[in-house]
């Protein structure tokens, strides 16, 4: 398929009209977000939820465990389950800003589409990480442009957006790594069990973690649970819980302005020294110094 227009230029034009300053924003289409950066960024810690992230301009890099993933214009990042990552924009300027379009993935919509469309199911267990990068096809880019055009026709969003979102999801499911997304959505697959374990961890990260209990809860042996969890997330369940705790503690200190001791205790740390030590390993400095550094730009503005 050859497109009769430049999809990147059109998406940038639409995105620029509907996005104010640098940063990330939701749009009038509930599941769609747009981000823009006019300069490279420092490393940012957070979680990527299931989504399709299409880079239009500039480039990004993210780290999942010890894996480093780089992606640029025309690449889409497929995230199939909640994963703690460190990311940064590596190419951006005022003349050529970094633009990224994201579409949230709903597992119920994946299952609904699988029930109605003839999409090949994986014939063997699907391994590999829960994040992967592929090159967007012309068909996928065409659908992305048509979805963004709806922002200029708000009255059409309710009727048309769900149809185009379904088309984009179909293109991804039938693409080179669609099997990974299917593996997460389909019940009783290893990927689905790990996704359920991750959902439990996200809701109960402040509680003590017994791997034996969590493995039993998702109907896996301890050894199989460890193997598949690390295969998909690049980290162990304990490391996953630790990152959730530290990310939430940082949010509590920055947004709710709790002191380090209270924030650490709130997320499950009984020892302030252990909290400070593990925080420093992840963020490169103590909780107090990190929060002070993060607040400096806004305090000076």
C-alpha positions in Angstrom: 0.0 0.0 0.0 1.3 3.4 -1.0 -0.2 6.4 0.8 -1.1 9.5 -1.3 0.1 11.8 1.5 2.8 12.1 4.0 1.4 10.6 7.2 4.1 12.0 9.5 3.6 15.6 8.3 -0.1 15.4 8.8 0.1 13.8 12.2 2.6 16.4 13.3 0.3 19.2 12.0 -2.8 17.8 13.8 -0.9 17.1 17.0 0.7 20.6 17.1 -2.8 22.2 16.9 -4.2 20.1 19.8 -1.1 20.1 22.1 0.0 23.2 23.9 3.3 23.1 25.7 5.8 20.2 25.9 4.6 17.2 27.8 1.9 14.5 27.5 -1.8 15.1 27.2 -4.9 13.0 26.7 -7.1 14.0 23.8 -10.8 14.2 23.1 -10.5 10.5 22.1 -10.5 8.7 25.4 -7.8 6.1 24.6 -5.5 8.4 22.6 -2.6 10.5 24.0 0.0 12.8 22.4 3.4 13.8 23.7 5.8 16.4 22.5 9.3 17.3 23.6 11.4 20.1 22.1 14.7 19.0 23.7 16.2 15.7 24.9 15.1 14.7 28.4 16.7 13.3 31.5 15.9 9.7 32.4 12.3 9.3 33.7 11.2 6.5 35.8 7.6 5.1 35.6 5.3 2.4 34.4 4.2 1.7 30.8 0.7 0.4 30.6 -0.5 -1.8 27.7 -0.5 0.5 24.7 0.7 1.1 21.1 3.2 4.1 21.0 3.9 5.4 17.5 6.9 7.7 17.1 6.3 10.4 14.5 9.4 12.6 15.0 12.5 12.4 17.1 13.7 9.3 19.0 13.3 7.7 22.4 15.2 5.1 24.4 13.9 3.0 27.3 15.4 0.5 29.7 13.5 -2.5 30.9 15.7 -4.4 33.5 19.0 -4.6 31.7 17.5 -4.4 28.2 17.8 -1.1 26.3 15.3 -0.4 23.5 15.7 2.4 21.0 13.0 3.5 18.6 12.5 6.4 16.2 10.2 7.8 13.4 8.0 5.2 11.9 8.5 2.7 14.8 5.8 1.6 17.1 6.4 0.3 20.6 4.0 -2.5 21.6 3.6 -2.8 25.4 1.5 -5.8 26.3 1.3 -5.5 30.1 2.2 -3.2 32.9 6.0 -2.8 33.1 8.3 -0.5 35.2 10.7 1.2 32.8 13.2 4.1 32.6 12.8 6.2 29.5 14.2 9.3 27.9 13.8 11.3 24.7 17.2 11.2 22.9 16.4 13.2 19.8 14.3 16.4 19.9 14.7 20.1 19.1 12.5 23.2 18.7 12.8 22.9 14.9 12.0 19.1 14.9 10.2 18.2 18.2 9.7 14.7 19.3 6.1 13.6 18.7 4.6 10.3 19.9 1.1 9.1 19.5 -0.2 6.5 22.0 -3.3 4.3 21.9 -4.2 2.4 25.1 -4.9 -1.3 24.8 -7.9 -2.8 26.5 -7.7 -6.6 27.0 -11.5 -6.9 26.6 -11.3 -5.3 23.2 -8.5 -7.7 22.2 -10.6 -10.7 23.2 -13.7 -9.3 21.5 -11.8 -8.8 18.2 -10.2 -12.3 18.5 -13.8 -13.7 18.8 -15.0 -12.0 15.7 -12.0 -12.0 13.3 -9.9 -14.8 11.8 -6.7 -13.9 13.5 -4.1 -16.7 13.6 -3.4 -17.9 17.1 0.2 -18.7 18.1 0.8 -22.4 17.5 3.5 -22.6 20.2 4.1 -20.8 23.5 5.1 -17.1 22.9 8.3 -16.1 24.7 10.1 -12.8 24.8 9.6 -9.5 26.5 6.4 -7.7 27.1 7.7 -4.7 25.2 8.8 -4.9 21.5 9.4 -2.5 18.7 8.2 -2.9 15.1 8.1 -0.7 12.0 4.6 0.7 11.3 3.1 -0.5 8.0 1.4 2.0 5.6 -2.0 0.5 6.6 -1.2 1.2 10.3 -0.1 4.8 9.5 -3.2 5.4 7.4 -5.4 4.4 10.3 -3.5 6.5 12.7 -3.9 9.6 10.5 -7.6 9.0 10.2 -7.9 8.6 13.9 -6.1 11.9 14.6 -8.2 13.7 12.0 -11.2 13.1 14.2 -9.8 15.7 16.7 -10.7 18.3 14.1 -14.3 16.8 13.9 -15.3 16.2 17.5 -18.9 15.3 16.5 -17.6 12.2 14.7 -15.5 10.9 17.5 -18.1 8.8 19.3 -19.2 7.0 16.1 -15.8 6.7 14.2 -13.1 6.4 16.9 -14.0 2.9 18.1 -14.0 1.6 14.5 -10.6 3.0 13.7 -9.1 1.9 17.0 -10.3 -1.6 16.2 -8.6 -1.4 12.8 -5.3 -0.3 14.4 -5.6 -3.1 17.0 -6.3 -5.6 14.1 -3.2 -4.4 12.2 -1.1 -4.9 15.4 -2.6 -8.3 16.2 -1.9 -9.5 12.6 1.6 -8.0 12.7 4.9 -9.6 13.5 4.4 -9.6 17.3 0.7 -9.8 17.6 1.1 -13.2 19.2 2.6 -11.6 22.3 -0.5 -9.5 22.8 -2.7 -12.5 22.2 -0.7 -14.5 24.7 -1.4 -11.9 27.4 -5.1 -11.7 26.6 -6.0 -15.4 26.3 -6.9 -17.2 29.6 -4.6 -19.9 30.9 -1.6 -18.9 28.8 1.6 -18.2 30.6 1.5 -14.6 29.6 -2.1 -14.2 31.0 -1.0 -15.7 34.3 1.9 -13.4 34.6 -0.4 -10.5 33.7 -2.7 -11.5 36.6 0.3 -11.7 39.0 1.4 -8.2 37.9 -2.1 -6.9 38.5 -2.0 -8.4 42.1 1.5 -6.8 42.6 0.2 -3.4 41.5 -2.7 -3.5 44.0 -0.7 -5.0 46.9 2.9 -3.7 46.4 3.0 -2.4 50.0 2.3 -5.9 51.4 4.9 -8.6 52.2 5.5 -10.8 49.1 5.6 -14.6 49.3 6.5 -15.9 45.8 5.1 -19.3 46.7 1.7 -17.8 47.5 1.6 -15.6 44.3 2.7 -18.6 42.1 -0.1 -20.7 43.6 -2.6 -17.9 43.1 -2.0 -17.9 39.3 -1.7 -21.7 39.2 2.0 -22.0 38.4 4.9 -23.8 40.0 7.4 -21.5 41.7 10.2 -22.3 39.1 7.9 -21.8 36.1 6.5 -18.6 37.6 10.0 -17.2 38.1 11.1 -18.2 34.6 8.1 -16.8 32.7 7.9 -13.6 34.9 11.6 -12.7 34.2 11.2 -13.7 30.5 8.4 -11.2 30.0 9.4 -8.4 32.4 13.3 -8.7 32.4 13.2 -8.6 36.2 12.2 -10.8 39.1 8.9 -10.5 41.0 10.8 -9.0 44.0 12.5 -6.5 41.8 9.2 -5.6 40.2 7.6 -5.0 43.6 10.6 -2.9 44.6 10.3 -0.6 41.6 6.6 -0.2 42.2 7.3 0.8 45.8 10.0 3.2 44.9 8.0 4.8 42.1 5.0 5.3 44.4 7.3 6.7 47.2 8.7 9.2 44.8 5.2 10.3 43.8 4.2 10.7 47.4 7.2 12.9 48.1 6.9 15.0 45.0 3.1 15.3 44.7 1.8 14.8 48.2 5.0 16.3 49.8 5.4 13.5 52.4 8.8 13.3 54.0 11.1 10.4 53.1 10.5 8.3 56.2 6.7 8.5 55.9 6.7 7.8 52.2 9.0 4.8 52.6 6.8 3.4 55.4 3.6 4.0 53.4 4.9 1.8 50.5 6.0 -1.0 52.7 9.5 -0.3 54.0 10.1 -1.0 57.7 13.7 0.2 57.6 14.4 3.9 56.6 18.0 3.0 55.8 17.0 0.2 53.5 14.5 2.5 51.8 17.2 5.2 51.3 19.7 2.6 50.1 17.4 1.0 47.5 16.1 4.4 46.4 19.6 5.7 45.8 20.4 2.6 43.6 17.4 3.3 41.3 17.4 7.1 41.2 21.1 7.8 41.7 20.8 9.9 44.8 19.1 9.9 48.2 15.3 10.5 48.5 15.8 14.0 49.9 18.4 15.1 47.3 16.4 13.6 44.5 13.2 15.4 45.5 15.0 18.7 46.0 16.5 18.4 42.5 13.2 17.5 40.9 11.5 20.5 42.5 14.2 23.0 41.4 12.9 23.8 37.9 9.3 24.5 39.1 10.5 26.5 42.1 12.6 28.7 39.8 9.8 29.2 37.2 
